[in-house]
Amino acid sequence: MADNLEFKSLHESLMKHLPIDELKEVKRILYGRSDDNELPINEKAQEIANTNKFEIKSFNFTAAKEDLRKPRIVKVGAVQNSIAAPTTDPICIQRNKLYEKIGKIIDAAGADNVNVLCLQEAWTMPFAFCTREKHPWCEFAESAETGPTTDFLKQYAKKYDMVIVSPILERDEERGSDIIWNTAVVISNTGNVIGKHRKNHIPRVGDFNESTYYYEGNTGHPVFETQFGKIAINICYGRHHPQNWMMFGLNGAEIVFNPSATIGALSEPLWGIEARNAAIANSYFAVAINRVGTESFPNEFTSADGKPAHKDFGPFYGSSYVAAPDGSRCPSLSRNSDGLLITQMDLNLCRQVKDKWGFRMTQRLDMYGAKFTEVSNLLRARKSNEIVTSKLCSKTSTERVVKVAAMQTAISYEVPYFMDDQVIFFQKIEGMIDLSASHGANIIAFPELFSMPYPFHSPNLINWQDYAETEKGKTFQFMQRMSLKHNIVIIYSILEVSDDKNYYITCCVVSNRGEFIGKCRKHHIPPIEALYITPGDFDSPVIETDYGKIGILICYERHFPLRWLLLASKGAEIIFSPSSEDEGGLSEKVWGIECFNAAVANGVYTVAINRCGTEMFDEKNFKYFGNSYLASPYGNIYSINCQYQRPLVAEIDLNTVGDVKEEFSFHKNQKLSEYAKKLNEIYHNKKKSKYTASDMSESFNLRTLEDCLKNVPSEDLKDLKTHIYGRSDDCALPISAKAQKLADENNFVIKSYKFDAIPEDMRKPRITRIGATQTSLAAPTTDPVSLQRKKIFEKVGKIIDAAGADNVNVLCLQEAWTMPFAFCTREKHPWCEFAESAETGPTTDFLKQYAKKYDMVIVSPILERDEERGSDIIWNTAIVISNSGNIIGKHRKNHIPRVGDFNESTYYFEGNTGHPVFETQFGKIAINICYGRHHPQNWMMFGLNGAEIVFNPSAEIGGSLSDRMWFIEGRNAAVANSFFTVTINRVGTEIFPNEFTSADGTKAHKDMGPFYGSTYLATPEGCRSPGMSRDDDGILICEVDLNQCRQSRDLHTFRMCQRLPIYAEGLAKACKLDFKPQIIREN
C-alpha cells in the first residue's frame, strides 16, 4: 500500500465527503454502528493534549442492562507515538525523552480517569529490528521486574490508580543476560508487577528481522486478573494467527491488547480486520495499537523483499482502534499523529454476546484439538533426520525389551509360473525366519500379500483367485509350525476368501504358542483394488501378545492419520503396516514420512514393511522399492534402506511408549475427535440446544457501500478505497456481451473484477475465473415444494448460463439454494421435503448438465437426505460437481448455530466430513458453510489441508451481529491462511405461512427479516472486491491468479510462525471439562 500520510484517517475522510444520511449507513457497515458514541473529554486531559501536541479521542461501548449484574464499566486507554529523539542520539537520551513524552500522555489518561492503559510495542526505543545490528539496540533491553522502565511506570500506576501494560525489550537476568525477549509487563494499579507475557510469534518477513534479537515466547497465553477486568496481551505479529487470539479467549480474557509496530507497505490492508475479527470470534474487546512516524537509522540495511539498501522501514501508520464483541468498533486515531485513544466499555457485553451467539458452544474444540496435534506432530517429525542403531531404549529402569523383525521379501519368479514355485518360495521364507530367530526376534512381520504376486496392476494376466485361501489355510499351517519352532509371534498377510466368496486382503496373527489369535481385514481399498476386494470392518482390533499390544494398518490405510490415532488410543504399542508399494508414485515420496510421523504423533512404535524385487507380467514389469523401516515414538529410525530381500531386526523397549506420553503432554491430553469416531458412533445421543431470532429492523435504502462513495472526489476516493478494499482501484473486468444480455433480460446484476499475482520466472500464471451467485426465492413459500424448486431451477439456470458465457471455471451457489431458509420455523413439514440425495437427487442431476456444458466446476449447497444411513438423517451439505459432470465429493456443515431465529439443530446434524479440500482442474477448493465462518479454527483447517479457494455459502440476515462481521471474517481468513475466500449470501425477505418465535424474545413473526446479499471475494494479500448489492439477484465473477496464495505464504511466513504444537496442547486441554484457564493474579 502506498504511504500517503496526508490521508489522516478513514473517519475524517468519510466525515468530509458524505451527507449525514449516507454517512450513517456507511458507518453502520464499516464500524458496526451508525453513531460514534463519542464521549466528552476531561478539560485537564484536553489541555495536556493541546499543550503537548498529541491527539485525544474518547468513545463509549454500552451493554444491555441486566437485573442481576451491575454494569462493569472500565475505561481503557491506548497510546500511539513516534520516537522522541533521533536514532543517532545516545541510548539514555532517546529513552529519557520518550519517558518525558509518554509521561505527559499518561497524565492526560489519569486526568480522564483511565483504568487500564496500554503502550505500543517496544515503546521505549526505535523499532530497530530491521538493522540486524545488535549494537547499540540491545542496550535498550532491561529487566521486566526491576528495570528503569518498570520503575518509571510504577509511580504513574499508583498515582492514578491505573493498570499499565508496558511492552519492552526484556533482558532475562534469571536465565542469562544474553537472552532477550519481546515482553509486555503488567503493572497493577497498586504499583506492583502482576506478571508478564512474551511475544509468541516472531516475524520473518520484509524488513522485520526480529528472530536475530529475541526468542519466541515461553509464557503461553496468560490472562491477568486486575481490579478492572481480565486482560491479555497479544503482541504485534501474533495478531495474524487466529489461534493465538483464541487461546486468550479460552483462558477467560475480557480485553486483549495488541501493541504493535507495523508499516503501511506491509500490513495496512489487514489492520482494520484482524483485531476486529478476533473480538467477534472470541467475544471480548480487542485494542489494536500501532506506533507512528518514520524512524531513520544510521546505517543502511537490506530487506527480504529485495529492495535496494535503505535506512528506514517507511512510516508506521498509527490508526489505533478498539473493537467490541458485538462486531462494532470505534473510529481510529490518525495515521500520523501521537495520540491517546480512550474507550469506556461495559464488560457485561462479553458475556451477553457469548450467551446470544453461542460460539463457544459450537466450537467443537475436540475436533480441532486432535487435528492440531496431528499437524503439529507432523511438522515436528519432519525436522528430525536422525538415524540410530538397532537398539531403541526407554528411560525407565525396568525394560520391556522386544526384538521386532520386518521381513522384506520378493517374488523373484516370472509371475504366470509362480504358482508352481511356491514350495521353493516357502523354503526361502523358512530360511529368513530361521535367520531372524537366530538374532533373537520375538515378532516377525511380512509385507502385504507376501506369498503371491501383487495382481491388481494386471489382474487379467494371472488367475489371482487361485492364491486365495481361508484364514486357517496352508499359510497358517506353515506359520504355526514356524512360531512353535522359534517361540515367536508372526504377522502375515493373505488373500482371504470367505464362505460367501468375498475376497479380502487380511493380516493374520499367530502367537508364539502356535495359536491363531486375531486378524485384520483391509478397510480402506485403493481404486486399483476396489473392483476385486471387499472392504473389511472399520474397527481394526488391537491384539495382545506376550510381546506387547499390536495394531495393523494394511498398505493404503497408512495414508489415513486417524486410523493410526484410533489404534493408539485403544492401547497399541507397536503398529505394523505391511505394504506392496512400487516405484514412481506418490507412495514412494511419502514412504519415509507417514509411519515416522505416526510414531511421533501417537506415541507408538511403527513398522513399515514393503516388498521388493521386480514382478514380471509378460512384457510389464513392476519394481518394488523395499526400504522397510522401524520408527520410535521419539522420532528415531532404524531402516534397511535398500531394495533387496532381507530381514530387518531391531531391539526396542516398550516402556518408551509410556515415557513419551508422559514427557509430551499433548499425548496425555489428547482426546479422540469426531474425525476419528467410528461411523456407528456418529449418531450419539447428544441433546442439541434450540436457538432462534434476530433484529427485524433493517433499512435497505443503502444498496451498496460503493453507491455512497460515488460522489467522493477521485483523489480522496483512491485513499478511501485503499483503506476499505486494500487497493485504490477496483480492477473491474469487461463482461461478455452475451452474459450482460442474459443479466439484463432476467433482472440480475453481474459484476466482474481481477486480482493479479506477481509474474514469476519458474511458474506460469494460474488463472481461475470464480463465480458466486446470490438469489432470492423464485416462488412464495406457500407454493407446493415441487413448484418452488422448479422455479428456482429456472432462475439459477439463467445465471449459470451467464457464468458460462463469461467463461467462469468454478461457480458456487448460496447455502441451501434450492429452498427457502426455513430453519427458523421449527416445522419439519413441508420443509424437509426439500431434502434429497447428494449423489442422485434432482438438484445434482440438474447441475451436472451445466457443469459438463460449460466445462465448469459447480459447488451446490443443498439439504441432504442420507439414504445410506437412514432417510431420517439430514445434513446441510455442499456437493462439488466436476467440470466433466461427475461428483468429486461433498462437505457437511461443521458448526450449527443456536442463535436468534436460526434453529438449525432441529433439522440436521453437525457435519462428519472434517475439512476436505477438493482438487479440481482449476485449483484446490473447500467449502466453509455459513456459520463456520465465525470459527477461525475452521478456516485454518482448510488452509492446513491445502485449500487455495474457500467458499463460504451463507444465509445471513441484516441488522444483526453477522451484518457487522460480514466484510471482516472472510477477509481475515484469507489473510491468515493465504487463500482466496468467497463469501456468499442470499437476498430478499422470505415470509412463511405460520408465525414462529425467537430466542431473542421478539414477538411471534413470519419472517426473519431481509437477507442482505453483499457477496464478495477476498485475497491472500488482504484486498477484497466491492460487495454485490444488498437486495438484487446477481453473480460476482472474479479472475484470480492462484500463484498469489504461495506468494503470500512466502512473503508473510504465517505458516512458518504458527507454532501449532503450543495450540494443539491448549486445545486438547480446552476440550475437557476440567480445563483450568491460565490466569495470573496480583500477589
NORNORKA-V500168 format. One record per residue. N is the residue number from 1. PSI is psi in radians with two decimals (999 if undefined). OMEGA is omega as a letter, one per 20 degrees, with the letter a starting at -180 (999 if undefined). Layout:
n: <N N>
psi: <PSI PSI>
omega: <OMEGA OMEGA>
This chain:
n: <1 2 3 4 5 6 7 8 9 10 11 12 13 14 15 16 17 18 19 20 21 22 23 24 25 26 27 28 29 30 31 32 33 34 35 36 37 38 39 40 41 42 43 44 45 46 47 48 49 50 51 52 53 54 55 56 57 58 59 60 61 62 63 64 65 66 67 68 69 70 71 72 73 74 75 76 77 78 79 80 81 82 83 84 85 86 87 88 89 90 91 92 93 94 95 96 97 98 99 100 101 102 103 104 105 106 107 108 109 110 111 112 113 114 115 116 117 118 119 120 121 122 123 124 125 126 127 128 129 130 131 132 133 134 135 136 137 138 139 140 141 142 143 144 145 146 147 148 149 150 151 152 153 154 155 156 157 158 159 160 161 162 163 164 165 166 167 168 169 170 171 172 173 174 175 176 177 178 179 180 181 182 183 184 185 186 187 188 189 190 191 192 193 194 195 196 197 198 199 200 201 202 203 204 205 206 207 208 209 210 211 212 213 214 215 216 217 218 219 220 221 222 223 224 225 226 227 228 229 230 231 232 233 234 235 236 237 238 239 240 241 242 243 244 245 246 247 248 249 250 251 252 253 254 255 256 257 258 259 260 261 262 263 264 265 266 267 268 269 270 271 272 273 274 275 276 277 278 279 280 281 282 283 284 285 286 287 288 289 290 291 292 293 294 295 296 297 298 299 300 301 302 303 304 305 306 307 308 309 310 311 312 313 314 315 316 317 318 319 320 321 322 323 324 325 326 327 328 329 330 331 332 333 334 335 336 337 338 339 340 341 342 343 344 345 346 347 348 349 350 351 352 353 354 355 356 357 358 359 360 361 362 363 364 365 366 367 368 369 370 371 372 373 374 375 376 377 378 379 380 381 382 383 384 385 386 387 388 389 390 391 392 393 394 395 396 397 398 399 400 401 402 403 404 405 406 407 408 409 410 411 412 413 414 415 416 417 418 419 420 421 422 423 424 425 426 427 428 429 430 431 432 433 434 435 436 437 438 439 440 441 442 443 444 445 446 447 448 449 450 451 452 453 454 455 456 457 458 459 460 461 462 463 464 465 466 467 468 469 470 471 472 473 474 475 476 477 478 479 480 481 482 483 484 485 486 487 488 489 490 491 492 493 494 495 496 497 498 499 500 501 502 503 504 505 506 507 508 509 510 511 512 513 514 515 516 517 518 519 520 521 522 523 524 525 526 527 528 529 530 531 532 533 534 535 536 537 538 539 540 541 542 543 544 545 546 547 548 549 550 551 552 553 554 555 556 557 558 559 560 561 562 563 564 565 566 567 568 569 570 571 572 573 574 575 576 577 578 579 580 581 582 583 584 585 586 587 588 589 590 591 592 593 594 595 596 597 598 599 600 601 602 603 604 605 606 607 608 609 610 611 612 613 614 615 616 617 618 619 620 621 622 623 624 625 626 627 628 629 630 631 632 633 634 635 636 637 638 639 640 641 642 643 644 645 646 647 648 649 650 651 652 653 654 655 656 657 658 659 660 661 662 663 664 665 666 667 668 669 670 671 672 673 674 675 676 677 678 679 680 681 682 683 684 685 686 687 688 689 690 691 692 693 694 695 696 697 698 699 700 701 702 703 704 705 706 707 708 709 710 711 712 713 714 715 716 717 718 719 720 721 722 723 724 725 726 727 728 729 730 731 732 733 734 735 736 737 738 739 740 741 742 743 744 745 746 747 748 749 750 751 752 753 754 755 756 757 758 759 760 761 762 763 764 765 766 767 768 769 770 771 772 773 774 775 776 777 778 779 780 781 782 783 784 785 786 787 788 789 790 791 792 793 794 795 796 797 798 799 800 801 802 803 804 805 806 807 808 809 810 811 812 813 814 815 816 817 818 819 820 821 822 823 824 825 826 827 828 829 830 831 832 833 834 835 836 837 838 839 840 841 842 843 844 845 846 847 848 849 850 851 852 853 854 855 856 857 858 859 860 861 862 863 864 865 866 867 868 869 870 871 872 873 874 875 876 877 878 879 880 881 882 883 884 885 886 887 888 889 890 891 892 893 894 895 896 897 898 899 900 901 902 903 904 905 906 907 908 909 910 911 912 913 914 915 916 917 918 919 920 921 922 923 924 925 926 927 928 929 930 931 932 933 934 935 936 937 938 939 940 941 942 943 944 945 946 947 948 949 950 951 952 953 954 955 956 957 958 959 960 961 962 963 964 965 966 967 968 969 970 971 972 973 974 975 976 977 978 979 980 981 982 983 984 985 986 987 988 989 990 991 992 993 994 995 996 997 998 999 1000 1001 1002 1003 1004 1005 1006 1007 1008 1009 1010 1011 1012 1013 1014 1015 1016 1017 1018 1019 1020 1021 1022 1023 1024 1025 1026 1027 1028 1029 1030 1031 1032 1033 1034 1035 1036 1037 1038 1039 1040 1041 1042 1043 1044 1045 1046 1047 1048 1049 1050 1051 1052 1053 1054 1055 1056 1057 1058 1059 1060 1061 1062 1063 1064 1065 1066 1067 1068 1069 1070 1071 1072 1073 1074 1075 1076 1077 1078 1079 1080 1081 1082 1083>
psi: <2.32 2.48 1.66 1.67 -0.16 -0.42 1.81 -0.80 2.71 -0.75 -0.79 -0.70 -0.70 -0.76 -0.60 -0.61 -0.33 2.43 2.76 -0.72 -0.80 -0.62 -0.72 -0.77 -0.71 -0.75 -0.67 -0.66 -0.78 -0.63 -0.14 0.06 2.53 -0.31 2.66 -0.32 0.84 2.47 2.57 2.56 2.42 2.39 -0.74 -0.72 -0.74 -0.67 -0.76 -0.73 -0.77 -0.75 -0.65 0.17 0.89 2.73 2.55 2.25 2.65 2.34 2.90 2.38 2.08 2.89 2.87 2.55 2.44 2.69 -0.70 -0.21 2.37 2.75 2.48 1.36 2.24 2.41 2.15 2.37 2.51 2.30 2.28 2.42 2.82 2.97 2.82 -0.10 2.73 2.65 -0.16 -0.20 2.76 2.65 -0.77 -0.62 -0.77 -0.81 -0.75 -0.67 -0.60 -0.67 -0.77 -0.82 -0.85 -0.57 -0.73 -0.69 -0.67 -0.63 -0.74 -0.71 -0.72 -0.69 -0.48 0.26 0.67 2.37 -0.69 2.20 2.34 2.32 2.96 2.93 2.36 0.90 -0.32 0.05 2.90 2.69 1.43 0.21 0.47 -0.37 -0.41 0.01 2.22 -0.62 2.30 0.14 -0.51 -0.20 -0.38 -0.32 2.46 2.95 2.39 -0.58 -0.65 0.17 2.94 -0.57 -0.76 -0.73 -0.71 -0.78 -0.46 -0.66 -0.78 -0.71 -0.76 -0.70 -0.74 0.18 0.91 2.29 2.32 2.27 2.09 1.70 2.12 3.05 2.02 2.31 2.18 1.60 -0.45 -0.80 -0.47 2.35 -0.20 -0.05 2.16 2.51 2.73 1.91 2.50 2.13 2.35 2.03 2.21 2.94 -0.10 -0.02 0.19 2.70 2.06 -0.74 -2.89 2.78 2.40 2.49 2.16 -0.68 2.18 2.18 2.64 1.21 2.42 -2.29 -0.20 1.97 0.80 -0.43 -0.25 -0.42 -0.73 2.88 2.83 2.48 2.72 0.31 0.03 -2.30 1.13 2.55 2.31 2.08 1.94 3.04 -0.36 0.01 3.01 2.11 2.74 2.89 2.07 1.72 2.15 -1.76 -0.35 -0.30 -0.34 -0.06 1.75 -0.56 -0.42 -0.85 -0.73 -0.73 -0.63 -0.67 -0.76 -0.50 0.03 0.21 2.51 -0.47 2.21 2.08 2.51 1.31 2.25 2.94 1.66 2.53 2.74 -0.66 -0.35 -0.84 0.07 -0.61 -0.40 -0.30 -0.86 -0.06 -0.86 -0.87 -0.62 -0.72 -0.69 -0.71 -0.73 -0.91 -0.49 0.05 0.84 3.02 2.43 2.35 1.89 2.17 2.29 2.67 3.06 2.92 2.99 2.26 1.98 2.33 2.75 -0.71 2.58 2.70 2.78 2.99 2.67 -0.20 -0.01 0.28 2.76 2.75 2.50 2.98 -0.01 2.79 -0.46 3.00 2.44 2.47 0.31 -2.10 0.58 2.49 2.95 2.38 2.53 2.83 -0.42 0.16 -0.12 2.85 2.84 2.81 2.69 2.87 2.98 2.96 -0.26 0.19 2.55 2.60 2.83 2.08 2.15 2.25 2.32 2.22 2.58 1.94 -0.22 -0.40 -0.54 -0.93 -0.58 -0.74 -0.70 -0.77 -0.69 -0.84 -0.42 0.54 -0.70 -0.69 -0.54 0.22 -0.51 0.92 -0.48 -0.68 -0.73 -0.60 -0.86 -0.69 -0.71 -0.65 -0.78 -0.84 -0.76 -0.62 -0.59 -0.76 -0.71 -0.71 -0.62 -0.34 -0.26 2.29 0.51 2.27 2.28 3.04 -3.09 -0.07 1.98 1.81 2.82 2.88 -0.20 2.45 -0.67 1.92 2.58 1.29 2.28 2.48 2.19 2.37 2.20 2.05 1.68 1.82 2.87 2.61 1.79 0.33 2.75 2.23 -0.82 -0.37 0.12 -0.55 -0.64 -0.32 0.24 -0.51 -0.81 -0.72 -0.81 -0.48 -0.71 -0.72 -0.70 -0.71 -0.68 -0.66 -0.75 -0.76 -0.77 -0.72 -0.61 -0.37 0.20 0.24 2.38 -0.60 2.27 2.35 2.45 2.82 3.00 2.32 0.82 -0.49 0.27 2.79 2.65 1.95 -0.20 -0.02 -0.69 1.21 -0.29 -0.20 -0.25 2.79 1.39 -0.47 -0.39 -0.38 -0.17 2.60 2.97 2.96 -0.43 0.66 -2.67 -0.60 -0.72 -0.77 -0.70 -0.83 -0.58 -0.76 -0.73 -0.69 -0.71 -0.60 -0.69 0.06 0.87 2.69 2.37 2.30 2.17 2.77 2.41 2.87 1.85 2.36 2.29 3.02 -0.55 0.31 0.48 2.55 2.31 2.61 2.01 2.39 2.23 2.66 2.19 2.27 3.00 -0.05 0.20 0.22 2.51 1.89 0.00 2.89 2.84 2.16 2.40 2.15 -0.81 2.02 2.13 2.77 -0.58 -0.42 -0.22 -0.46 -0.25 -0.52 2.41 2.34 2.51 -3.06 2.59 -0.70 1.60 2.39 2.73 2.18 2.19 2.18 3.03 -0.25 0.35 2.95 2.21 2.61 2.84 2.28 2.09 2.01 -1.78 -0.47 -0.32 -0.46 -0.07 1.73 -0.57 -0.31 -0.64 -0.81 -0.70 -0.78 -0.73 -0.70 -0.39 0.06 0.10 2.43 -0.53 2.24 2.13 2.48 1.44 2.30 2.89 1.50 2.18 3.00 2.71 -0.17 -3.05 -0.63 -0.61 -0.66 -0.64 0.03 -0.81 -0.10 -0.80 -0.90 -0.59 -0.87 -0.74 -0.64 -0.82 -0.79 -0.55 0.00 0.72 2.91 2.50 2.54 2.01 2.06 2.12 2.65 2.96 -3.06 3.13 2.27 2.19 2.05 1.64 -1.96 -0.03 2.19 2.39 2.09 2.20 2.41 0.02 -2.09 0.68 2.62 2.87 2.38 2.52 2.89 -0.37 0.04 0.24 2.66 2.45 2.10 2.55 -0.75 0.73 3.00 0.42 2.81 2.09 2.75 2.59 2.12 2.18 2.43 2.24 2.79 2.01 -0.23 -0.38 -0.59 -0.80 -0.65 -0.84 -0.59 -0.48 -0.65 -0.75 1.91 -0.29 -0.44 -0.77 -0.66 0.01 2.47 2.39 2.11 3.11 -0.27 -0.63 0.03 2.54 2.70 -0.64 0.00 -0.13 -0.60 1.08 2.84 0.74 2.13 2.14 2.41 2.58 2.62 2.98 2.80 2.90 2.98 2.35 -0.21 2.27 2.14 2.23 0.50 -0.55 2.00 -0.82 2.75 -0.63 -0.61 -0.65 -0.44 -0.11 -0.39 0.03 2.36 2.57 -0.69 -0.82 -0.57 -0.66 -0.78 -0.71 -0.80 -0.67 -0.70 -0.37 -0.75 -0.19 -0.02 2.67 -0.32 2.67 -0.40 0.82 2.47 2.59 2.57 2.43 2.55 -0.69 -0.74 -0.74 -0.65 -0.76 -0.70 -0.77 -0.74 -0.50 0.25 0.83 2.79 2.52 2.27 2.60 2.37 2.87 2.41 1.90 2.89 2.97 2.32 2.47 2.66 -0.70 -0.25 2.36 2.75 2.49 1.39 2.22 2.37 2.08 2.38 2.53 2.26 2.52 2.28 2.77 3.07 2.74 -0.12 2.73 2.67 -0.18 -0.21 2.76 2.59 -0.75 -0.66 -0.69 -0.78 -0.71 -0.78 -0.62 -0.60 -0.79 -0.80 -0.87 -0.54 -0.69 -0.67 -0.67 -0.65 -0.73 -0.71 -0.76 -0.70 -0.46 0.29 0.67 2.38 -0.69 2.17 2.33 2.32 2.96 2.92 2.37 0.90 -0.33 0.02 2.89 2.66 1.40 0.22 0.42 -0.34 -0.42 0.03 2.17 -0.62 2.31 0.12 -0.55 -0.21 -0.41 -0.33 2.45 2.95 2.38 -0.61 -0.66 0.18 2.94 -0.58 -0.79 -0.75 -0.72 -0.78 -0.47 -0.67 -0.76 -0.71 -0.78 -0.71 -0.73 0.19 0.90 2.31 2.32 2.25 2.11 1.72 2.12 3.05 1.99 2.32 2.17 1.60 -0.44 -0.80 -0.49 2.31 -0.19 -0.05 2.15 2.51 2.73 1.89 2.49 2.16 2.43 2.01 2.19 2.94 -0.13 0.00 0.17 2.75 2.14 -0.74 -2.92 2.77 2.40 2.46 2.13 -0.69 2.16 2.18 2.63 1.20 2.47 -2.34 -0.21 1.97 0.79 -0.45 -0.26 -0.40 -0.69 2.87 2.83 2.45 2.70 0.30 0.03 -2.30 1.13 2.57 2.30 2.09 1.98 3.03 -0.36 0.21 2.98 2.09 2.73 2.89 2.07 1.71 2.14 -1.76 -0.39 -0.30 -0.51 -0.06 1.73 -0.58 -0.44 -0.86 -0.76 -0.70 -0.64 -0.67 -0.76 -0.51 0.04 0.23 2.52 -0.48 2.21 2.07 2.52 1.31 2.24 2.98 1.64 2.41 2.68 2.96 0.25 -3.13 -0.67 -0.53 -0.70 -0.51 -0.21 -0.90 0.02 -0.89 -0.85 -0.66 -0.74 -0.72 -0.68 -0.76 -0.85 -0.50 0.05 0.82 2.97 2.46 2.53 1.89 2.10 2.36 2.73 3.03 2.91 2.97 2.27 2.03 2.27 2.74 -0.69 2.59 2.70 2.80 3.02 2.66 -0.21 -0.01 0.22 2.84 2.75 2.46 2.97 -0.02 2.77 -0.14 3.01 2.44 2.49 0.30 -2.13 0.54 2.43 2.89 2.45 2.60 2.85 -0.38 0.05 0.03 2.85 2.79 2.79 2.62 2.67 2.98 2.70 -0.19 0.12 2.50 2.60 3.02 2.29 2.21 2.23 2.25 2.09 2.69 1.97 -0.22 -0.37 -0.50 -0.90 -0.64 -0.71 -0.72 -0.75 -0.69 -0.91 -0.33 0.59 -0.71 -0.70 -0.54 0.19 -0.56 0.91 -0.56 -0.65 -0.44 -0.59 -0.78 -0.76 -0.74 -0.64 -0.68 -0.71 -0.37 -0.35 2.62 -0.39 0.31 2.23 2.05 2.64 1.56 2.32 2.28 2.70 2.35 999>
omega: <r a r a r r a a r a a r r r a a a r a a r r r a r r a a a a a r a r a a a r r a r a a r a r r a a a a r r a r r a a a r a r r r r r a r r r r a r r a r r a r a r r a a r a r r r a a r r a a r r r a a a r r a r r r r r r r r r r a a r r a a r a a a r r a a r a a r r a j a r r r a a r r a a a a a r r r a r a a a a a a a a r a r a r a r a r a a a a a a r a a r r a r r r a a r r r r r r a a r a a a a a a r a r r a a a a r a a a r a a a r a a r a a r r a a a a r a r a r a r a r a a a r r a a r r r r r a r r r r r r a r a a a a a a a r a a a a a a r r r r r a a r r r r a a a r r r r r a a a a a r r r a r r r r r r a a r r b a r a r r r a r r a a a r r r r r a r a a a a r a r r r r r a r a r r a a r r r a a a r r a a a a a a a a a a a a r r r a a r r r r a a a a r a r a r a a a a r r a a a a r a r r a r r a r a a r a a r a a a a a a a a r r a a r r r r r r r r a a r r r r a r r r a a r r r a a a r r a a r a a a a r r a r a a a r r a r r a a r a r a r r a a r a a a a r a r a a r r a r a r a r r a a r a r a r r a r r r a r a r r r r a a r a r a a a a a a a r r r r r a r a r a a r r a r r a r a r a r a r r a a a a r r a a r a a r r r r r r a r r a r a r a r a r a r a a a a a a a r r a r a a a r a r r a r a a r r r a r a r a a a r r a r a r r r a r r a r r r r a r a r r r a a a r r r r a r a r a r r r r a a r r a a a r r a a a a r a r r a a r a a r a a r a r a a r r a a q a r a a r r r r r a r r a r a a a a r r a a r a r r r a r a r a a r a r a a r r r a a a a r r r r r a a a r r a r r a a a r a r r r r r a a r r r a r r a r r a r a r r r a r a r r r a a a r a r a r r a a a r r r r r r r r r r r r r a a r r a a r a a a r r a a r a a r r a j a r r r a a r r a a a a a r r r a r a a a a a a a a r a r a r a r a r a a a a a a r a a r r a r a r a a r r r r r r a a r a a a a a a r a r r a a a a r a a a r a a a r a a r a a r r a r a a r a r a r a r r a a a a r r a a r r r r r a r r r r r r a r a a a r a r a r r a a a a a r a r a r a a a r r r r r a a r r r r r a a a a a r r a a r r r r r r a a r a a a r a r r r a r r a r a r r r r r r r r r a a r a r r r r r a r a r r r a r r r a a a r r a a a a a a a a r r a a a r r a r a a a r r a r a r a r r 999>
